Structures are given as structure tokens and as C-alpha cells.
Amino acid sequence: MGFSGRHFLANLILQIIRWYLRYSLSYRNLEKILEECGIEIHHTAPYRYSSSR
């Protein structure tokens, strides 16, 4: 699966989308979780990746 203009590994993008869908997390919550793991991501990035098919 390809993601146009991606800045992160595909498996990380897919994991973020899984968390968003499975646990009903907000994009800002995902941003905070990833920040705690040392990954900087803007809260709109998961939206852009999930809508880029």
C-alpha cells in the first residue's frame, strides 16, 4: 500500500490509522501518544493519510 508524499514508514501510518479506528481516538490524542514515544507528527497527518487512497 502506498501513501503519496509520506514522511513516515508505511507500517507506522497503518498503525496510527488502526488506533484511530479501533479505539476511537481523536487526531490530537494520537499526536500526544506518538509524542510520548518520541515521534513528532502533526494532528492532521492521520487524516491526510486515511483519506489518501
Residue pairs with C-beta under 8 A, 6 or more apart in sequence:
1 10
1 14
2 10
3 10
3 13
3 49
3 52
4 52
5 52
6 13
6 49
7 45
8 39
8 41
8 45
12 39
13 46
13 49
16 30
16 34
16 41
16 45
16 46
16 49
17 46
17 49
17 50
19 25
19 30
19 33
20 27
20 30
20 46
20 50
25 33
26 43
27 43
27 44
27 45
27 46
27 47
28 43
30 41
30 43
30 46
31 41
31 42
31 43
34 40
34 41
35 41
